[in-house]
Amino acid sequence: MNDSPDGPIALEDAAAAVLQAEQAVRAARKQLRAAIVAAYQNGEPVASIAARTGEQPHQIRNLLDATGVRARR
């Protein structure tokens, strides 16, 4: 059993902490998607966005496509 310095961690408390962390991750991903779209719409190349975010260029292109952003030609 994992105990905190104050005693045992209740199952409900641990579940609530996981839920809160999952909500924070969803919010952060939403912010990242918006920032990626904005960077691309402001003229930044996909390769540059990928390098700045640690993603692969194909992941950036897929995200842009999924959000309805038209590819530059």
N, C-alpha and C positions, 0 to 999 in steps of 0.2 A: 504494500500500500504506500502510495506517495503522500507524504505529509508535508505541510507547509511549516514554517517556523512557529506558527500559532496553533498547530494541531492538524487533524485530518481535514482534507478538502472534501466537502460534500459533493456528491454526484451532481446535484442540481446546480451548484455553483460552477463546477467544471463545465457542465453543458451550457450554462449561460455565458461563460467566458468564451467558449468556442463559437457560439452564435454571434456574439459581439465582434469577435475577430473576423468571422466570415462576412459580416455586414461591412466592416471597415475595408476588407479586401475588395468587395464589390464596388464600394464607393471609389476606392483608389483606381480600380480598373476603368471605371466610367470616366474619371478625370483624365487618365492616361489616354483613353480613346479620343476624348475631346481635344486634348493637346496635340495628339498625332494628326488629327484631321486639320486643326488650325495651322500647324506647321506646314503641312502639305499644301493647303490652300494659300498660304503665304509664300509659296514658291520653293520651299525646301525640298531637295531631292529625297526620294525614298531611301537611298543608300545612307544618306546623312542621318535621317530620322532613325533608321535601323541601328546605326552605330551609337547614336545618342541614347537609345532606349535599351540596348542590349538584345534587341530582337533581330531576326533574320529579315532581309528585304522582302521575301515572299510573304512573311507574316504581316508586314506592314501593308503590302499590296492587298492581301486578303481582307484585312481590317478595313481598308479604304473602300474596297469593293462592297463589303458587307454593310457599310454605312451609306452606300449610294454615292460616294464621291467618284466623279469621273476621272479617269486617268488622263494625264497630260500627254500630248503627242509632240 
